[in-house]
């Protein structure tokens, strides 16, 4: 059975592959759209597909950031607490974050039900449910990322690890 560190590493590679693929795919779509538009034959589906790819990239990139604990947070606040409060603060933060993403996944599934039978305007063979599936899928990926990285966050809170802070700007 794989260790937690191995699962975390595998999940990180999966998310990196998804983010790299989406970034490359989006760059290719935009490049092709520019070339075709300059040639006088623009794609009718470009705007719709590019915005969907950007949304997917945002959700999957957020899950990758969560796994690396690089999302918006307050590490300085946790670090400033007395040692016995740090772990409690991490747990409280996890409850809030995971609770939000459970709610987002649930609402995302509700949205998919509402969108049943709807299709993209420019690509009528593509169901909108497929394009919007990123909401519950991204939320679940974010939850998995939080849970996989939680032991590391708890260990850092127990040890009082200080995170790197950006140096202040100076007039040198």
C-alpha positions in Angstrom: 0.0 0.0 0.0 1.4 3.4 -0.9 2.4 5.8 1.8 0.7 9.2 2.2 3.8 10.9 0.8 3.6 8.7 -2.3 -0.1 9.5 -2.8 0.6 13.2 -2.4 3.3 13.0 -5.0 1.2 11.0 -7.4 -1.7 13.5 -7.0 0.7 16.4 -7.5 1.9 14.9 -10.8 -1.7 14.3 -11.9 -2.7 17.9 -11.2 0.5 19.2 -12.8 -0.3 17.2 -15.9 -3.8 18.6 -16.0 -2.6 22.2 -15.5 0.2 21.9 -18.1 -2.2 20.3 -20.6 -4.8 23.0 -20.1 -2.2 25.8 -20.4 -0.7 24.3 -23.5 -4.1 23.6 -25.0 -5.3 27.1 -24.3 -2.2 28.6 -25.7 -2.6 26.6 -28.9 -6.3 27.6 -29.2 -5.5 31.3 -28.8 -2.6 31.1 -31.2 -4.7 29.3 -33.8 -7.5 31.8 -33.3 -5.1 34.7 -33.9 -3.6 33.2 -37.0 -7.0 32.3 -38.5 -8.5 35.8 -37.6 -5.5 37.5 -39.3 -6.2 35.3 -42.3 -9.8 36.5 -42.3 -11.4 33.2 -41.2 -12.0 33.4 -37.5 -13.3 30.5 -35.4 -16.9 30.9 -34.2 -16.2 28.7 -31.2 -13.0 30.4 -30.0 -14.5 32.8 -27.3 -16.6 30.1 -25.7 -13.9 27.4 -25.7 -11.1 29.7 -24.5 -13.2 31.0 -21.5 -14.1 27.4 -20.6 -10.5 26.3 -20.7 -9.6 29.3 -18.5 -12.2 28.3 -16.0 -10.9 24.7 -16.0 -7.3 26.0 -15.6 -8.4 28.1 -12.6 -10.1 25.2 -10.8 -7.4 22.6 -11.4 -4.6 25.2 -10.7 -6.3 26.0 -7.4 -6.3 22.4 -6.4 -2.6 22.2 -7.2 -2.0 25.4 -5.1 -3.9 23.8 -2.3 -1.8 20.7 -2.4 1.3 22.8 -2.1 -0.3 25.0 0.6 0.3 28.0 -1.7 -3.3 29.3 -1.8 -4.4 32.4 0.1 -3.9 31.9 3.8 -2.7 33.4 7.0 0.4 31.5 7.9 1.7 34.5 9.8 -1.4 34.5 12.0 -1.0 30.8 12.8 2.8 31.2 13.5 2.1 34.1 15.8 -0.2 32.0 18.1 1.1 30.2 21.1 2.1 26.6 20.3 -1.0 25.0 21.9 -3.3 27.1 19.7 -1.5 26.6 16.4 -2.8 23.1 15.7 -6.4 24.2 16.7 -6.1 27.1 14.2 -5.0 24.7 11.5 -7.9 22.4 12.2 -10.4 25.3 12.3 -9.1 26.6 8.9 -9.4 23.1 7.4 -13.0 22.8 8.6 -13.9 26.1 7.0 -12.1 25.4 3.8 -13.3 21.9 3.4 -16.8 22.9 4.4 -16.8 25.6 1.7 -15.7 23.2 -1.0 -18.2 20.5 0.1 -20.9 23.1 -0.3 -19.4 24.1 -3.7 -19.3 20.5 -4.9 -22.9 20.0 -3.8 -24.1 23.2 -5.5 -22.1 22.4 -8.6 -24.0 19.1 -8.9 -27.2 21.0 -8.5 -26.1 23.3 -11.3 -25.4 20.3 -13.6 -29.0 19.1 -13.0 -30.3 22.5 -14.1 -28.1 22.5 -17.2 -29.3 19.1 -18.4 -30.2 19.3 -22.1 -28.3 22.5 -22.7 -25.5 22.7 -25.3 -22.8 25.2 -26.2 -24.0 27.8 -28.7 -21.0 27.6 -31.0 -20.5 23.9 -30.6 -24.0 22.4 -30.4 -22.7 18.8 -29.9 -20.9 19.7 -26.6 -23.2 19.6 -23.5 -22.9 22.5 -21.1 -23.0 19.9 -18.3 -19.6 18.7 -19.5 -18.1 22.2 -19.5 -19.5 23.0 -16.1 -18.5 19.7 -14.5 -15.3 21.5 -13.5 -17.2 23.0 -10.5 -17.9 19.8 -8.6 -14.8 18.0 -9.9 -12.5 21.0 -9.0 -14.1 21.2 -5.6 -13.5 17.5 -4.9 -9.9 17.8 -6.2 -9.4 20.8 -3.8 -10.7 18.8 -0.9 -8.4 15.8 -1.7 -5.5 18.2 -2.0 -6.3 19.8 1.4 -6.6 16.4 3.1 -3.4 15.1 1.6 -1.4 18.1 2.7 -3.0 18.4 6.1 -0.5 16.2 8.0 2.3 18.4 6.7 0.5 21.5 7.8 -0.2 20.1 11.2 3.5 19.1 11.6 4.6 22.6 10.6 2.1 24.1 13.1 3.4 21.8 15.9 7.0 22.6 15.1 6.4 26.3 14.6 7.8 26.4 11.1 8.1 30.0 9.8 7.1 30.5 6.2 9.1 32.7 3.9 7.8 36.3 3.9 8.4 38.6 0.9 11.1 41.1 1.8 9.9 44.7 2.2 10.5 47.0 -0.7 13.3 49.4 -0.1 14.4 52.6 -1.9 17.9 51.2 -2.7 
